[in-house]
Amino acid sequence: MSGELALVLAAVLLLAAVAAAVAVVRTRRVVATPTERAVHAALHTASLAARALRQGLDTESAQTSAPFLRGLTGADGVALFGRDGDLLARDPADEPVWTADVVDDCERTAAQSISGERRVLEAGRTSAVVAQPLLAEDGDVLGVLVVVTTRTPGPGLLGAVGEVARYAASQLELAELDASRARLDRAEVLALRAQISPHFIYNALNTIASFVRTDPDRARELILEFADFTRYSFRAAGPYTTLADELRNIDRYLTLERARFGTALDVRLQVAPEVLNVVVPFLALQPLVENAVRHGLAGQAGGSVEIIARDEGSDCVITIEDDGAGMDPAALRAGSGDALNAATTESAHVGLTNVDHRLRAAFGNDYGLVVETAIGAGTKVMMRVPKFRSGVRAGGGAFG
């Protein structure tokens, strides 16, 4: 009896599996409607055009995006002109649509459209030319999209050309925004480099000089550390690096400072190995550690600095803490800028707020600096960064 029951159960399961397979096939057939296929194709074409336009409008990006823009407009030919009216690309490149008269008409209407208004020219009986400016949000002309069609340029075609032009302009604005961010990143790195204390450089060289006669081997080691420190700090690289590289450079800095202060400066370092490859903004730790050393020892016979990097799930948390004089917590309630200014000199304030801004710009507002302090209790600065963030990589930029 049990054998018969098993056979019946197996048959039921087999029928259920067949029914499920048929349902899946039917579902797939229903999902792939002509409208949905058309929408998918249009979105795919738009994404291919965007990939080129996000690099900015030049000859290369225009040549790459022109075929996709022509597909979106349904026109017989498309030409892209720069903001100065210079022809960048046309598609198709060698079809009979580009007669001498049509080429002249395209160049003329594009030049007229630089003013910011659409131009329509019915060029004879066989074709019409529509020049649509690529306008930024503030009204600036980023370029001109010109389409050639054998159809009468009615409301439907003009509307399609206008929407495609708006889409292309939005991608170009994003490209300019990316370029502005890259320029800002470079400017902020330059600002941080400028914040590397001239007093530290002067004192480091003086310390090295003091060892030249008394301990030449030690002087040679310090010269190499100083050379590596400056080489890293002024390297030509992207705005991001790994935590391991940052800590390595911090170790060079601290080696030079310990040579100067001797036993008065106590440094403790604790780093979880699994966070060494976490990507952080370039020179993010230098201002924090330099402030901890400078203000931890200010007016005291000695002081300690503790640097901890720990793994917290999807994030890495880095803390730099000193046992110096600290600051009034009331300054914190005025905002991070005022609080940092109250705790440091003006130059240090610039460096800390610079790092805070770069963290928030790269990772979001949940990843700025957090300061804990009290008078007579030292200062702790905490930096939280994600262990992975798409588009942020060592040696490169963000917003990929």
Secondary structure, 3 states (H helix, E strand, C coil): CHHHHHHHHHHHHHHHHHHHHHHHHHHHHHHCCHHHHHHHHHHHHHHHHHHHHCCCCCHHHHHHHHHHHHHHHCCCEEEEEECCCCEEEEECCCCCCCCHHHHHHHHHHHHHHCCCCCEEECCCCCCEEEEEEEECCCCCEEEEEEEEECCCCCHHHHHHHHHHHHHHHHHHHHHHHHHHHHHHHHHHHHHHHHHCCHHHHHHHHHHHHHHHHHCHHHHHHHHHHHHHHHHHHCCCCCCEEEHHHHHHHHHHHHHHHHHHHHHHEEEEEEECHHHCCCEEECCCCHHHHHHHHHHHHCCCCCEEEEEEEEEECCEEEEEEEECCCCCCHHHHHHCHHHHHHHHCCHHHHHHHHHHHHHHHHHHCHHHCEEEEECCCCCEEEEEEEECCCCCCCCCCCCCC
